[in-house]
Amino acid sequence: MLGRLESLFPPALFVCATAMLGWGTWSHGSRGDLLGVAVLVAYFAWILLEIRITFQSATQETSSGDRGSLQLYGISRMLVLGTLVFLPSAWEDWSALRVLAAVAFVAGVVLRLGSIQQLGRFYSHRVRTVAEHQIIQSGPYRFVRHPSYAGMVLAHLGVVVVFFNPVSPILFVALMVPAIIWRILVEENTLMRLDEYPAYAQGRPRLVPAVW
């Protein structure tokens, strides 16, 4: 029963995100916030580009290796997204800061999708290893161990600024970022069992160069 509920979690997140983004697009569009609409449409396009992985992960065998990190990460992301679309934004203009934040959002998405593509069949939303698992050391993986999560953080930092309100930054810093850090630590607990990973990890930061 628990495994069945876990398998439904990724599709449920997709449905929730789609509903919230639809509402947000209509709401900001009705107020003439074209930049906000563009960012929300881009966010939905991002989700669609990951949809195959999302539903594929739902069919994969669940594992205690996730240690609840997928659920915590997913819920924290939905909470941040919910506050962005349902709470009023402090600004809805084309200020330089807001445009720069939108650019940061796009850059984060590009980094994440590029990192996922670089991993190929070794990528999953679930913590796992596969037969003949290889450690990818090319592309963004030359610089950090988890560039897909670096992209996730950068994208949401950007979108939080685009739709700035008093609540979203708090949830982002206090809940989503710690959830991503926990997720990384859980993944590394599994990856360190691979022969090549400890040597690869040596000298490479996990998420942000010169920080962590």
C-alpha positions in Angstrom: 0.0 0.0 0.0 2.8 2.4 0.9 4.7 1.6 -2.2 1.6 2.3 -4.3 1.2 5.7 -2.6 4.8 6.5 -3.3 4.4 5.6 -7.0 1.5 8.1 -7.2 3.5 10.9 -5.7 5.4 12.2 -8.9 2.2 12.2 -11.0 0.3 14.0 -8.2 2.9 16.7 -8.1 2.6 17.2 -11.8 -1.2 17.6 -11.5 -0.8 20.1 -8.6 1.9 22.1 -10.4 -0.2 22.2 -13.6 -3.3 23.5 -11.8 -1.3 26.1 -9.9 0.6 27.3 -13.0 -2.7 27.5 -14.9 -4.2 29.7 -12.2 -1.1 31.9 -12.0 -0.9 32.4 -15.7 -4.6 33.5 -15.9 -4.2 35.7 -12.8 -1.1 37.5 -14.0 -2.4 37.7 -17.5 -5.6 39.4 -16.4 -3.5 42.1 -14.7 -1.3 42.6 -17.8 1.9 41.1 -16.2 3.4 39.8 -19.4 6.8 39.0 -17.9 5.1 37.0 -15.1 3.0 35.1 -17.7 6.1 34.3 -19.8 7.9 32.9 -16.7 5.0 30.8 -15.7 4.6 29.4 -19.2 8.3 28.7 -19.3 8.0 26.9 -15.9 5.2 24.7 -17.3 7.3 24.0 -20.4 10.1 22.9 -18.1 7.8 20.5 -16.3 6.7 19.1 -19.6 10.3 18.5 -20.7 10.8 16.4 -17.5 7.4 14.6 -17.7 8.7 11.4 -19.2 11.2 11.1 -16.3 8.5 12.0 -13.8 6.1 9.2 -14.9 8.9 6.8 -15.5 10.1 7.3 -12.0 6.5 6.5 -10.8 6.8 3.0 -12.3 10.2 2.2 -10.9 10.5 0.1 -7.8 10.4 2.1 -4.7 13.4 1.9 -2.4 14.1 2.9 1.2 17.2 4.5 -0.3 15.1 7.7 -0.9 14.6 8.0 2.9 11.6 10.3 2.3 13.8 12.8 0.5 11.8 12.8 -2.7 8.6 13.6 -0.8 10.2 16.3 1.2 11.8 17.8 -1.9 8.6 17.6 -3.9 6.3 19.1 -1.2 8.7 22.0 -0.5 8.8 22.8 -4.2 5.0 22.8 -4.4 4.7 25.0 -1.3 7.1 27.6 -2.8 5.3 27.4 -6.2 1.9 27.8 -4.4 2.9 31.0 -2.6 4.3 32.4 -5.8 1.1 32.0 -7.8 -1.5 32.6 -5.0 0.1 35.5 -3.0 0.2 39.0 -4.5 3.6 40.0 -5.9 5.4 43.1 -4.7 6.0 44.1 -8.3 4.6 43.3 -11.7 6.8 45.5 -13.9 9.8 45.2 -16.3 12.4 46.4 -13.8 16.0 45.4 -14.4 16.0 43.3 -11.2 12.9 41.4 -12.3 14.2 40.8 -15.8 17.6 39.6 -14.4 15.7 37.2 -12.1 13.8 35.9 -15.1 17.1 35.3 -16.9 18.5 33.5 -13.8 15.4 31.3 -13.9 16.0 30.3 -17.5 19.7 29.8 -16.9 18.8 27.4 -14.0 16.4 25.5 -16.1 18.9 25.1 -18.9 21.6 24.0 -16.5 19.2 21.4 -15.0 18.0 20.0 -18.3 21.5 19.9 -19.7 22.7 18.0 -16.6 19.8 15.5 -16.9 20.6 15.0 -20.6 24.3 14.5 -19.8 23.4 11.7 -17.4 21.1 10.0 -19.8 19.8 6.6 -18.6 21.6 7.0 -15.3 19.2 9.9 -14.3 16.1 9.2 -12.3 13.9 11.2 -9.8 14.5 8.2 -7.4 17.7 7.4 -5.6 19.1 4.3 -7.3 21.9 2.9 -9.3 21.6 0.7 -12.4 23.5 -2.1 -13.9 26.9 -1.0 -15.2 26.4 2.4 -13.6 28.9 5.0 -14.9 30.1 8.2 -13.2 29.6 11.0 -15.7 32.4 13.6 -15.4 31.8 15.7 -18.5 29.8 18.8 -19.1 28.7 20.6 -15.9 29.7 17.5 -13.9 33.3 18.6 -14.4 32.6 21.5 -11.9 30.0 20.3 -9.4 28.7 16.9 -8.4 25.1 17.8 -8.6 24.5 20.4 -11.3 20.9 19.4 -11.8 20.2 20.5 -8.2 22.3 23.6 -8.7 20.0 24.4 -11.7 16.9 23.8 -9.5 18.2 26.2 -6.9 19.1 28.9 -9.4 15.8 28.5 -11.2 13.8 28.9 -8.1 15.9 31.7 -6.8 15.0 33.6 -10.0 11.3 32.8 -9.9 11.1 33.8 -6.3 12.4 37.2 -7.2 10.2 37.5 -10.2 7.1 36.9 -8.1 8.5 38.4 -4.9 6.3 38.3 -1.8 7.2 38.1 2.0 6.5 34.3 2.3 8.1 32.7 -0.7 11.8 33.6 0.1 11.3 32.2 3.7 9.9 28.9 2.4 12.7 28.7 -0.3 15.5 29.3 2.2 14.1 27.5 5.2 12.4 24.5 3.5 13.3 24.0 -0.2 17.0 24.5 0.0 17.4 22.3 3.1 15.3 19.6 1.3 17.6 19.7 -1.7 20.7 19.5 0.6 19.1 16.5 2.3 18.3 14.9 -1.0 21.9 15.4 -2.1 23.3 13.7 1.0 20.9 10.8 0.6 22.0 10.4 -3.0 25.6 10.5 -2.1 25.1 7.8 0.5 24.2 5.5 -2.4 26.7 6.9 -4.9 29.7 6.5 -2.6 29.2 2.7 -2.9 30.2 2.9 -6.5 33.9 2.3 -7.1 34.6 5.4 -9.1 32.5 7.9 -7.2 34.8 8.6 -4.1 37.6 9.6 -6.5 35.3 11.7 -8.6 33.9 13.5 -5.5 37.4 14.3 -4.2 38.0 18.0 -4.9 34.6 18.7 -6.5 32.0 20.7 -4.6 28.5 19.2 -4.4 26.3 22.2 -5.3 28.1 25.6 -5.5 31.8 26.0 -6.4 33.8 27.3 -3.4 30.8 27.0 -1.1 29.6 23.4 -0.7 
